[in-house]
């Protein structure tokens, strides 16, 4: 499979965007060393752009990004794609509205994953961004699309754009790669705050009716048109 001329400009744009977004993971302290990755689906093509495997963040450029098909097979790029490519590809194949996927091992959110506990909806920020608790997905080994299946199965029954894969870390999705990065940043932020609240006592959950109202306002009214 090759990149056709009609999507080449889009691929070039996404190479730049995905490369730049990895710097946001570093800026917000969501990754260490070479762990973590961002990908973006190429609109109107069965392709995605993803970080190469094991390359330091300071060495990432648009040219080092790897283009694969939605089965994870490399199409363009000289480096091997991320070890999480199969998981990203599975998400894109089964959740067509998703255009961006992010994976991190951010400290506080991954601590909840290690406990096997969802992050309860005890903050308006959780209701706004995630529509309820941040759910726990199943344990799965890296290497095939098992992680991707766990992500999809969990998110299909949740409004959350984030899932905590048990004993592993965070995966987030979005209508764009930037939206998925935002979800990863927010996930770590609320995970840290709820952890702090638990040191003081038992946080109080938000009622379903208030949660729904908060989520609707944030998704449909908040911000600029």
Buried (B, 14 or more C-beta within 10 A) or exposed (E): BEBEEEBEEBBEBBBBBBBBBBEBBBEBEBBBEBBBBBBBBBEEBBBBBBBBBEBEBEEBEBEBBBBBBBEBEBBBBEBEBBBBBBBBBBBBBBBEEBBBBBBBBBBBBBBBBEEEBBBBBBBBBBBBBBBBBBBBBBBBEEEEBBBBBBBBEBBEEBBBBBBBBBEBBBBBBBEBBBBBBBBBBBBBBBBBBBBEBEEEEEBEBBEEEEBBEBBEEBEEEEEEE
